[in-house]
């Protein structure tokens, strides 16, 4: 089973995933967490950094996001596929919704092409997006010892832009995305409870 947990930086994805993963493991389920990163994207970025080039201007938005979606396809079909069929649970925080949102936010000119490619990637059985005010998210990010340099540099503007892009991307994916507010501890507990129940019910329905 693939469970997609999306949201802007600072929305609590990692906290939710770690807590949910612990619960599921204690229930005797086979589960792991993933944050798939495009190897091609990382290679292109390393080349740009080494040569002191502007990453996006040098390689182009369309090529960069196409590379990321293709990498996700290969990871989903070769790494996730077989284990999902055996009842394994993957909790993923950078899956189809997040990739499309990043492309929309960055101004990629081939969103339709990326959407068509995303249809070939196994859809998550459960997809949620964590909703949180960008100001609260920024406070959380700034309290971390390490955080995304893009957020540090562009701050609130990036968070607001990504919030809008995620909403747009949710209308492009061929599956339902459920939105949950995650600004208080009680919100977090509710999300974890709901996901745990949903996962167990879905596995039972599949005969696991």
NUBA-68509 format. One record per residue: residue in three letters; x, y, z of N, C-alpha, C in turn. Coordinates in nm, 3 decimals. Example, Ala and Ser with C-alpha at 12.3 -4.5 7.8 and 13.67 -1.06 7.14 Angstrom:
# residues 2
(atom "ALA"; (1.319; -0.569; 0.780); (1.230; -0.450; 0.780); (1.320; -0.330; 0.780))
(atom "SER"; (1.285; -0.225; 0.708); (1.367; -0.106; 0.714); (1.290; 0.003; 0.787))
END
This chain:
# residues 208
(atom "UNK"; (0.084; -0.120; 0.000); (0.000; 0.000; 0.000); (0.087; 0.125; 0.000))
(atom "UNK"; (0.050; 0.220; -0.083); (0.120; 0.348; -0.087); (0.032; 0.453; -0.022))
(atom "UNK"; (0.087; 0.522; 0.077); (0.017; 0.630; 0.146); (0.095; 0.759; 0.121))
(atom "UNK"; (0.033; 0.852; 0.052); (0.096; 0.979; 0.018); (0.058; 1.083; 0.124))
(atom "UNK"; (0.160; 1.148; 0.181); (0.136; 1.253; 0.281); (0.207; 1.379; 0.231))
(atom "UNK"; (0.127; 1.473; 0.181); (0.181; 1.594; 0.119); (0.154; 1.715; 0.208))
(atom "UNK"; (0.209; 1.829; 0.166); (0.191; 1.953; 0.241); (0.311; 2.043; 0.221))
(atom "UNK"; (0.295; 2.171; 0.251); (0.407; 2.263; 0.238); (0.514; 2.230; 0.343))
(atom "UNK"; (0.634; 2.281; 0.324); (0.740; 2.264; 0.424); (0.690; 2.318; 0.558))
(atom "UNK"; (0.717; 2.245; 0.664); (0.674; 2.289; 0.796); (0.533; 2.249; 0.834))
(atom "UNK"; (0.467; 2.172; 0.747); (0.328; 2.134; 0.775); (0.317; 2.014; 0.869))
(atom "UNK"; (0.429; 1.947; 0.895); (0.428; 1.836; 0.989); (0.432; 1.698; 0.926))
(atom "UNK"; (0.474; 1.691; 0.800); (0.475; 1.562; 0.730); (0.563; 1.459; 0.800))
(atom "UNK"; (0.685; 1.497; 0.831); (0.780; 1.404; 0.892); (0.732; 1.359; 1.030))
(atom "UNK"; (0.677; 1.450; 1.107); (0.626; 1.416; 1.241); (0.513; 1.316; 1.231))
(atom "UNK"; (0.419; 1.341; 1.139); (0.306; 1.250; 1.119); (0.355; 1.113; 1.074))
(atom "UNK"; (0.446; 1.111; 0.977); (0.495; 0.984; 0.923); (0.566; 0.903; 1.030))
(atom "UNK"; (0.653; 0.966; 1.108); (0.727; 0.893; 1.211); (0.635; 0.835; 1.317))
(atom "UNK"; (0.537; 0.914; 1.361); (0.444; 0.867; 1.463); (0.357; 0.754; 1.410))
(atom "UNK"; (0.308; 0.770; 1.287); (0.222; 0.668; 1.226); (0.302; 0.540; 1.200))
(atom "UNK"; (0.422; 0.554; 1.153); (0.508; 0.438; 1.127); (0.528; 0.358; 1.255))
(atom "UNK"; (0.555; 0.427; 1.368); (0.573; 0.358; 1.494); (0.450; 0.280; 1.536))
(atom "UNK"; (0.335; 0.341; 1.519); (0.209; 0.272; 1.556); (0.187; 0.148; 1.472))
(atom "UNK"; (0.208; 0.161; 1.342); (0.183; 0.049; 1.252); (0.279; -0.066; 1.278))
(atom "UNK"; (0.403; -0.033; 1.305); (0.502; -0.137; 1.337); (0.464; -0.209; 1.465))
(atom "UNK"; (0.419; -0.134; 1.565); (0.377; -0.196; 1.691); (0.254; -0.285; 1.672))
(atom "UNK"; (0.179; -0.260; 1.566); (0.063; -0.344; 1.535); (0.103; -0.468; 1.456))
(atom "UNK"; (0.232; -0.481; 1.428); (0.281; -0.598; 1.356); (0.278; -0.586; 1.205))
(atom "UNK"; (0.260; -0.465; 1.154); (0.253; -0.445; 1.010); (0.390; -0.415; 0.952))
(atom "UNK"; (0.407; -0.449; 0.825); (0.531; -0.422; 0.753); (0.522; -0.283; 0.692))
(atom "UNK"; (0.608; -0.192; 0.737); (0.595; -0.053; 0.694); (0.731; 0.015; 0.686))
(atom "UNK"; (0.745; 0.105; 0.593); (0.866; 0.188; 0.582); (0.827; 0.325; 0.531))
(atom "UNK"; (0.914; 0.422; 0.552); (0.888; 0.558; 0.504); (0.988; 0.592; 0.394))
(atom "UNK"; (0.944; 0.674; 0.301); (1.027; 0.714; 0.189); (1.007; 0.862; 0.158))
(atom "UNK"; (1.113; 0.925; 0.112); (1.106; 1.062; 0.061); (1.184; 1.061; -0.070))
(atom "UNK"; (1.122; 1.005; -0.177); (1.196; 0.983; -0.302); (1.257; 1.111; -0.359))
(atom "UNK"; (1.384; 1.104; -0.388); (1.454; 1.217; -0.449); (1.506; 1.173; -0.586))
(atom "UNK"; (1.491; 1.259; -0.682); (1.535; 1.228; -0.818); (1.687; 1.225; -0.825))
(atom "UNK"; (1.741; 1.110; -0.863); (1.886; 1.099; -0.878); (1.936; 1.184; -0.994))
(atom "UNK"; (1.857; 1.191; -1.101); (1.895; 1.276; -1.214); (1.895; 1.423; -1.172))
(atom "UNK"; (1.794; 1.462; -1.093); (1.784; 1.600; -1.044); (1.907; 1.633; -0.959))
(atom "UNK"; (1.945; 1.541; -0.871); (2.060; 1.564; -0.784); (2.189; 1.575; -0.864))
(atom "UNK"; (2.200; 1.494; -0.970); (2.319; 1.499; -1.054); (2.328; 1.634; -1.127))
(atom "UNK"; (2.217; 1.678; -1.185); (2.215; 1.806; -1.254); (2.247; 1.921; -1.158))
(atom "UNK"; (2.192; 1.912; -1.039); (2.216; 2.017; -0.940); (2.364; 2.022; -0.900))
(atom "UNK"; (2.423; 1.904; -0.883); (2.565; 1.897; -0.845); (2.653; 1.958; -0.955))
(atom "UNK"; (2.619; 1.931; -1.080); (2.695; 1.987; -1.192); (2.684; 2.140; -1.191))
(atom "UNK"; (2.561; 2.190; -1.172); (2.541; 2.335; -1.169); (2.618; 2.400; -1.055))
(atom "UNK"; (2.616; 2.336; -0.938); (2.687; 2.391; -0.822); (2.838; 2.393; -0.846))
(atom "UNK"; (2.889; 2.284; -0.902); (3.033; 2.274; -0.924); (3.082; 2.379; -1.024))
(atom "UNK"; (2.998; 2.408; -1.123); (3.038; 2.504; -1.226); (2.984; 2.644; -1.199))
(atom "UNK"; (2.920; 2.659; -1.082); (2.864; 2.789; -1.040); (2.767; 2.844; -1.144))
(atom "UNK"; (2.678; 2.756; -1.188); (2.576; 2.793; -1.286); (2.440; 2.804; -1.219))
(atom "UNK"; (2.352; 2.881; -1.278); (2.214; 2.886; -1.230); (2.146; 2.756; -1.272))
(atom "UNK"; (2.101; 2.680; -1.174); (2.047; 2.546; -1.197); (1.932; 2.547; -1.298))
(atom "UNK"; (1.829; 2.627; -1.269); (1.709; 2.625; -1.352); (1.732; 2.689; -1.489))
(atom "UNK"; (1.810; 2.796; -1.495); (1.836; 2.861; -1.624); (1.921; 2.773; -1.714))
(atom "UNK"; (2.012; 2.697; -1.653); (2.103; 2.614; -1.732); (2.032; 2.494; -1.793))
(atom "UNK"; (1.953; 2.423; -1.713); (1.892; 2.299; -1.760); (1.745; 2.313; -1.801))
(atom "UNK"; (1.679; 2.419; -1.756); (1.540; 2.442; -1.795); (1.440; 2.373; -1.705))
(atom "UNK"; (1.333; 2.444; -1.673); (1.232; 2.392; -1.582); (1.170; 2.261; -1.634))
(atom "UNK"; (1.133; 2.260; -1.762); (1.064; 2.144; -1.817); (1.149; 2.018; -1.806))
(atom "UNK"; (1.278; 2.028; -1.844); (1.366; 1.911; -1.841); (1.388; 1.862; -1.698))
(atom "UNK"; (1.403; 1.956; -1.605); (1.428; 1.919; -1.466); (1.309; 1.844; -1.408))
(atom "UNK"; (1.189; 1.894; -1.430); (1.070; 1.829; -1.372); (1.034; 1.700; -1.446))
(atom "UNK"; (1.060; 1.695; -1.575); (1.041; 1.570; -1.649); (1.132; 1.462; -1.594))
(atom "UNK"; (1.257; 1.498; -1.568); (1.353; 1.404; -1.511); (1.306; 1.352; -1.376))
(atom "UNK"; (1.252; 1.442; -1.294); (1.206; 1.403; -1.160); (1.088; 1.307; -1.168))
(atom "UNK"; (0.993; 1.334; -1.257); (0.876; 1.247; -1.271); (0.916; 1.109; -1.324))
(atom "UNK"; (1.009; 1.106; -1.419); (1.056; 0.977; -1.472); (1.128; 0.897; -1.363))
(atom "UNK"; (1.209; 0.963; -1.282); (1.274; 0.895; -1.171); (1.172; 0.837; -1.075))
(atom "UNK"; (1.068; 0.915; -1.045); (0.963; 0.867; -0.955); (0.893; 0.745; -1.013))
(atom "UNK"; (0.869; 0.747; -1.144); (0.807; 0.633; -1.210); (0.890; 0.506; -1.192))
(atom "UNK"; (1.021; 0.517; -1.215); (1.106; 0.399; -1.205); (1.115; 0.350; -1.059))
(atom "UNK"; (1.120; 0.443; -0.965); (1.123; 0.402; -0.824); (0.992; 0.334; -0.783))
(atom "UNK"; (0.881; 0.391; -0.827); (0.751; 0.338; -0.788); (0.725; 0.200; -0.847))
(atom "UNK"; (0.768; 0.179; -0.972); (0.742; 0.052; -1.037); (0.843; -0.056; -1.000))
(atom "UNK"; (0.969; -0.016; -0.977); (1.072; -0.117; -0.950); (1.094; -0.143; -0.802))
(atom "UNK"; (1.079; -0.039; -0.720); (1.107; -0.055; -0.577); (0.980; -0.082; -0.498))
(atom "UNK"; (0.875; -0.002; -0.523); (0.754; -0.013; -0.442); (0.664; -0.129; -0.486))
(atom "UNK"; (0.653; -0.147; -0.618); (0.553; -0.238; -0.674); (0.543; -0.375; -0.611))
(atom "UNK"; (0.654; -0.450; -0.611); (0.651; -0.587; -0.563); (0.615; -0.595; -0.415))
(atom "UNK"; (0.669; -0.506; -0.336); (0.644; -0.511; -0.191); (0.501; -0.469; -0.158))
(atom "UNK"; (0.445; -0.376; -0.237); (0.306; -0.337; -0.215); (0.213; -0.456; -0.235))
(atom "UNK"; (0.243; -0.536; -0.337); (0.159; -0.653; -0.365); (0.166; -0.757; -0.254))
(atom "UNK"; (0.269; -0.747; -0.170); (0.284; -0.839; -0.057); (0.227; -0.783; 0.072))
(atom "UNK"; (0.165; -0.665; 0.065); (0.104; -0.605; 0.183); (0.191; -0.506; 0.257))
(atom "UNK"; (0.307; -0.473; 0.201); (0.394; -0.375; 0.268); (0.335; -0.235; 0.252))
(atom "UNK"; (0.356; -0.152; 0.352); (0.303; -0.015; 0.351); (0.418; 0.084; 0.333))
(atom "UNK"; (0.406; 0.171; 0.235); (0.504; 0.279; 0.215); (0.437; 0.411; 0.252))
(atom "UNK"; (0.496; 0.482; 0.346); (0.451; 0.616; 0.381); (0.544; 0.714; 0.309))
(atom "UNK"; (0.490; 0.789; 0.213); (0.574; 0.867; 0.123); (0.537; 1.015; 0.131))
(atom "UNK"; (0.637; 1.101; 0.150); (0.608; 1.244; 0.161); (0.645; 1.324; 0.036))
(atom "UNK"; (0.701; 1.260; -0.063); (0.727; 1.330; -0.190); (0.684; 1.237; -0.304))
(atom "UNK"; (0.554; 1.238; -0.329); (0.503; 1.148; -0.431); (0.442; 1.231; -0.544))
(atom "UNK"; (0.341; 1.183; -0.611); (0.291; 1.247; -0.733); (0.244; 1.390; -0.707))
(atom "UNK"; (0.162; 1.409; -0.605); (0.107; 1.541; -0.576); (0.217; 1.644; -0.553))
(atom "UNK"; (0.317; 1.607; -0.474); (0.426; 1.700; -0.443); (0.508; 1.735; -0.567))
(atom "UNK"; (0.533; 1.637; -0.653); (0.611; 1.663; -0.774); (0.537; 1.757; -0.869))
(atom "UNK"; (0.407; 1.735; -0.886); (0.330; 1.823; -0.972); (0.322; 1.964; -0.914))
(atom "UNK"; (0.307; 1.973; -0.782); (0.300; 2.104; -0.716); (0.430; 2.182; -0.735))
(atom "UNK"; (0.544; 2.114; -0.721); (0.673; 2.180; -0.742); (0.684; 2.233; -0.884))
(atom "UNK"; (0.637; 2.153; -0.981); (0.643; 2.195; -1.121); (0.554; 2.316; -1.146))
(atom "UNK"; (0.434; 2.316; -1.088); (0.343; 2.429; -1.104); (0.403; 2.554; -1.041))
(atom "UNK"; (0.457; 2.539; -0.921); (0.513; 2.654; -0.849); (0.629; 2.716; -0.924))
(atom "UNK"; (0.711; 2.633; -0.985); (0.832; 2.684; -1.052); (0.805; 2.739; -1.192))
(atom "UNK"; (0.680; 2.725; -1.239); (0.646; 2.779; -1.370); (0.677; 2.688; -1.486))
(atom "UNK"; (0.683; 2.559; -1.462); (0.708; 2.462; -1.569); (0.603; 2.480; -1.679))
(atom "UNK"; (0.648; 2.478; -1.803); (0.557; 2.502; -1.915); (0.491; 2.378; -1.972))
(atom "UNK"; (0.521; 2.262; -1.914); (0.467; 2.137; -1.970); (0.393; 2.057; -1.862))
(atom "UNK"; (0.305; 2.123; -1.791); (0.230; 2.056; -1.685); (0.144; 1.943; -1.742))
(atom "UNK"; (0.085; 1.964; -1.860); (0.002; 1.859; -1.921); (0.083; 1.734; -1.948))
(atom "UNK"; (0.207; 1.752; -1.995); (0.292; 1.637; -2.020); (0.328; 1.564; -1.892))
(atom "UNK"; (0.359; 1.639; -1.787); (0.390; 1.578; -1.658); (0.268; 1.504; -1.603))
(atom "UNK"; (0.151; 1.563; -1.622); (0.027; 1.499; -1.576); (0.008; 1.364; -1.647))
(atom "UNK"; (0.031; 1.362; -1.778); (0.015; 1.236; -1.852); (0.114; 1.131; -1.804))
(atom "UNK"; (0.238; 1.172; -1.778); (0.337; 1.077; -1.727); (0.299; 1.027; -1.588))
(atom "UNK"; (0.243; 1.116; -1.506); (0.208; 1.077; -1.369); (0.098; 0.971; -1.367))
(atom "UNK"; (0.020; 0.963; -1.475); (-0.085; 0.862; -1.482); (-0.028; 0.721; -1.489))
(atom "UNK"; (0.100; 0.710; -1.529); (0.165; 0.580; -1.540); (0.226; 0.535; -1.406))
(atom "UNK"; (0.228; 0.624; -1.309); (0.284; 0.592; -1.178); (0.174; 0.533; -1.090))
(atom "UNK"; (0.200; 0.423; -1.018); (0.096; 0.365; -0.932); (0.037; 0.469; -0.837))
(atom "UNK"; (-0.095; 0.483; -0.841); (-0.162; 0.582; -0.756); (-0.158; 0.537; -0.611))
(atom "UNK"; (-0.150; 0.631; -0.518); (-0.155; 0.594; -0.376); (-0.294; 0.545; -0.339))
(atom "UNK"; (-0.300; 0.449; -0.248); (-0.431; 0.402; -0.201); (-0.493; 0.505; -0.106))
(atom "UNK"; (-0.409; 0.580; -0.037); (-0.454; 0.688; 0.050); (-0.367; 0.809; 0.021))
(atom "UNK"; (-0.429; 0.926; 0.003); (-0.354; 1.049; -0.020); (-0.412; 1.159; 0.068))
(atom "UNK"; (-0.326; 1.220; 0.150); (-0.371; 1.332; 0.231); (-0.276; 1.451; 0.212))
(atom "UNK"; (-0.329; 1.569; 0.237); (-0.248; 1.689; 0.234); (-0.269; 1.764; 0.365))
(atom "UNK"; (-0.161; 1.798; 0.431); (-0.167; 1.868; 0.558); (-0.178; 2.018; 0.533))
(atom "UNK"; (-0.279; 2.080; 0.590); (-0.303; 2.222; 0.573); (-0.258; 2.297; 0.697))
(atom "UNK"; (-0.183; 2.404; 0.675); (-0.132; 2.485; 0.785); (-0.104; 2.626; 0.733))
(atom "UNK"; (-0.126; 2.725; 0.815); (-0.096; 2.861; 0.773); (0.050; 2.878; 0.743))
(atom "UNK"; (0.087; 2.943; 0.632); (0.227; 2.963; 0.598); (0.308; 3.030; 0.708))
(atom "UNK"; (0.247; 3.121; 0.782); (0.320; 3.188; 0.891); (0.359; 3.089; 1.001))
(atom "UNK"; (0.266; 2.998; 1.034); (0.296; 2.897; 1.135); (0.403; 2.801; 1.083))
(atom "UNK"; (0.391; 2.764; 0.955); (0.490; 2.674; 0.895); (0.629; 2.737; 0.900))
(atom "UNK"; (0.638; 2.866; 0.870); (0.768; 2.934; 0.869); (0.829; 2.937; 1.009))
(atom "UNK"; (0.746; 2.957; 1.110); (0.795; 2.955; 1.249); (0.853; 2.818; 1.282))
(atom "UNK"; (0.786; 2.713; 1.240); (0.835; 2.577; 1.265); (0.968; 2.554; 1.194))
(atom "UNK"; (0.976; 2.597; 1.071); (1.098; 2.577; 0.992); (1.215; 2.651; 1.056))
(atom "UNK"; (1.192; 2.773; 1.097); (1.299; 2.854; 1.156); (1.346; 2.802; 1.291))
(atom "UNK"; (1.262; 2.719; 1.355); (1.302; 2.662; 1.484); (1.389; 2.538; 1.469))
(atom "UNK"; (1.399; 2.487; 1.346); (1.482; 2.369; 1.322); (1.629; 2.407; 1.317))
(atom "UNK"; (1.713; 2.310; 1.355); (1.857; 2.334; 1.345); (1.902; 2.334; 1.199))
(atom "UNK"; (1.831; 2.255; 1.116); (1.859; 2.252; 0.973); (1.727; 2.264; 0.900))
(atom "UNK"; (1.725; 2.340; 0.792); (1.603; 2.348; 0.714); (1.636; 2.376; 0.568))
(atom "UNK"; (1.534; 2.360; 0.485); (1.548; 2.373; 0.340); (1.599; 2.513; 0.305))
(atom "UNK"; (1.711; 2.519; 0.234); (1.772; 2.648; 0.200); (1.679; 2.732; 0.113))
(atom "UNK"; (1.595; 2.667; 0.032); (1.502; 2.742; -0.053); (1.401; 2.817; 0.032))
(atom "UNK"; (1.352; 2.752; 0.139); (1.257; 2.817; 0.228); (1.325; 2.929; 0.304))
(atom "UNK"; (1.449; 2.902; 0.348); (1.524; 3.004; 0.422); (1.545; 3.129; 0.337))
(atom "UNK"; (1.572; 3.108; 0.209); (1.600; 3.220; 0.120); (1.473; 3.296; 0.081))
(atom "UNK"; (1.366; 3.226; 0.050); (1.247; 3.290; -0.004); (1.132; 3.300; 0.098))
(atom "UNK"; (1.145; 3.228; 0.210); (1.054; 3.242; 0.322); (0.908; 3.228; 0.289))
(atom "UNK"; (0.832; 3.326; 0.336); (0.686; 3.321; 0.329); (0.634; 3.315; 0.186))
(atom "UNK"; (0.701; 3.382; 0.095); (0.654; 3.383; -0.044); (0.655; 3.243; -0.104))
(atom "UNK"; (0.761; 3.167; -0.074); (0.765; 3.030; -0.126); (0.655; 2.944; -0.064))
(atom "UNK"; (0.635; 2.956; 0.066); (0.533; 2.876; 0.133); (0.394; 2.908; 0.081))
(atom "UNK"; (0.365; 3.036; 0.062); (0.234; 3.075; 0.008); (0.218; 3.025; -0.135))
(atom "UNK"; (0.325; 3.035; -0.213); (0.320; 2.988; -0.351); (0.300; 2.838; -0.360))
(atom "UNK"; (0.369; 2.763; -0.273); (0.355; 2.618; -0.273); (0.216; 2.576; -0.224))
(atom "UNK"; (0.161; 2.649; -0.130); (0.025; 2.619; -0.083); (-0.073; 2.625; -0.199))
(atom "UNK"; (-0.064; 2.730; -0.278); (-0.150; 2.746; -0.395); (-0.124; 2.638; -0.499))
(atom "UNK"; (0.004; 2.606; -0.520); (0.041; 2.505; -0.620); (-0.010; 2.366; -0.582))
(atom "UNK"; (-0.006; 2.334; -0.453); (-0.057; 2.204; -0.407); (-0.207; 2.195; -0.432))
(atom "UNK"; (-0.279; 2.304; -0.405); (-0.423; 2.305; -0.431); (-0.451; 2.280; -0.579))
(atom "UNK"; (-0.372; 2.343; -0.666); (-0.390; 2.324; -0.811); (-0.355; 2.180; -0.850))
(atom "UNK"; (-0.247; 2.128; -0.794); (-0.204; 1.991; -0.828); (-0.307; 1.888; -0.784))
(atom "UNK"; (-0.375; 1.915; -0.674); (-0.476; 1.821; -0.624); (-0.591; 1.803; -0.724))
(atom "UNK"; (-0.609; 1.903; -0.810); (-0.713; 1.893; -0.913); (-0.664; 1.821; -1.038))
(atom "UNK"; (-0.534; 1.792; -1.044); (-0.478; 1.725; -1.161); (-0.459; 1.576; -1.141))
(atom "UNK"; (-0.436; 1.533; -1.018); (-0.408; 1.391; -0.994); (-0.537; 1.309; -1.010))
(atom "UNK"; (-0.523; 1.184; -1.058); (-0.641; 1.101; -1.087); (-0.691; 1.023; -0.965))
(atom "UNK"; (-0.680; 1.082; -0.848); (-0.728; 1.016; -0.727); (-0.768; 1.125; -0.627))
(atom "UNK"; (-0.840; 1.085; -0.525); (-0.891; 1.181; -0.427); (-0.784; 1.216; -0.324))
(atom "UNK"; (-0.770; 1.344; -0.296); (-0.680; 1.392; -0.193); (-0.765; 1.448; -0.079))
(atom "UNK"; (-0.741; 1.400; 0.043); (-0.814; 1.450; 0.160); (-0.727; 1.551; 0.234))
(atom "UNK"; (-0.784; 1.666; 0.263); (-0.710; 1.773; 0.331); (-0.740; 1.772; 0.480))
(atom "UNK"; (-0.634; 1.783; 0.561); (-0.646; 1.788; 0.706); (-0.573; 1.909; 0.760))
(atom "UNK"; (-0.638; 1.987; 0.848); (-0.568; 2.093; 0.918); (-0.472; 2.033; 1.019))
(atom "UNK"; (-0.351; 2.090; 1.031); (-0.252; 2.034; 1.122); (-0.177; 2.145; 1.195))
(atom "UNK"; (-0.251; 2.223; 1.272); (-0.190; 2.336; 1.342); (-0.179; 2.315; 1.493))
(atom "UNK"; (-0.248; 2.213; 1.547); (-0.245; 2.189; 1.692); (-0.213; 2.043; 1.719))
(atom "UNK"; (-0.170; 2.010; 1.842); (-0.144; 1.870; 1.877); (-0.267; 1.780; 1.859))
(atom "UNK"; (-0.386; 1.834; 1.887); (-0.507; 1.752; 1.870); (-0.533; 1.724; 1.723))
(atom "UNK"; (-0.500; 1.821; 1.635); (-0.510; 1.796; 1.491); (-0.421; 1.679; 1.452))
(atom "UNK"; (-0.299; 1.680; 1.502); (-0.202; 1.575; 1.469); (-0.251; 1.439; 1.515))
(atom "UNK"; (-0.302; 1.432; 1.637); (-0.353; 1.305; 1.689); (-0.469; 1.253; 1.604))
(atom "UNK"; (-0.556; 1.343; 1.562); (-0.670; 1.304; 1.480); (-0.625; 1.249; 1.346))
(atom "UNK"; (-0.526; 1.313; 1.286); (-0.475; 1.268; 1.156); (-0.415; 1.128; 1.168))
(atom "UNK"; (-0.334; 1.107; 1.271); (-0.270; 0.977; 1.289); (-0.373; 0.869; 1.313))
(atom "UNK"; (-0.471; 0.898; 1.398); (-0.579; 0.801; 1.424); (-0.654; 0.765; 1.296))
(atom "UNK"; (-0.688; 0.869; 1.219); (-0.764; 0.847; 1.096); (-0.685; 0.765; 0.995))
(atom "UNK"; (-0.558; 0.797; 0.980); (-0.474; 0.723; 0.885); (-0.456; 0.579; 0.930))
(atom "UNK"; (-0.429; 0.558; 1.057); (-0.410; 0.422; 1.108); (-0.534; 0.337; 1.079))
(atom "UNK"; (-0.650; 0.392; 1.109); (-0.774; 0.317; 1.085); (-0.794; 0.291; 0.936))
(atom "UNK"; (-0.772; 0.393; 0.854); (-0.791; 0.378; 0.710); (-0.699; 0.275; 0.649))
(atom "UNK"; (-0.574; 0.274; 0.694); (-0.476; 0.177; 0.642); (-0.516; 0.035; 0.679))
(atom "UNK"; (-0.554; 0.016; 0.804); (-0.590; -0.119; 0.849); (-0.715; -0.170; 0.778))
(atom "UNK"; (-0.812; -0.084; 0.756); (-0.932; -0.123; 0.685); (-0.900; -0.159; 0.540))
(atom "UNK"; (-0.816; -0.077; 0.475); (-0.779; -0.103; 0.337); (-0.703; -0.234; 0.323))
(atom "UNK"; (-0.612; -0.262; 0.415); (-0.538; -0.388; 0.411); (-0.630; -0.507; 0.431))
(atom "UNK"; (-0.725; -0.494; 0.523); (-0.821; -0.602; 0.546); (-0.904; -0.629; 0.422))
(atom "UNK"; (-0.946; -0.521; 0.354); (-1.024; -0.536; 0.233); (-0.946; -0.607; 0.124))
(atom "UNK"; (-0.813; -0.592; 0.127); (-0.727; -0.658; 0.026); (-0.685; -0.798; 0.069))
(atom "UNK"; (-0.728; -0.840; 0.187); (-0.698; -0.974; 0.232); (-0.570; -0.990; 0.308))
(atom "UNK"; (-0.513; -0.880; 0.358); (-0.388; -0.888; 0.436); (-0.419; -0.881; 0.585))
END
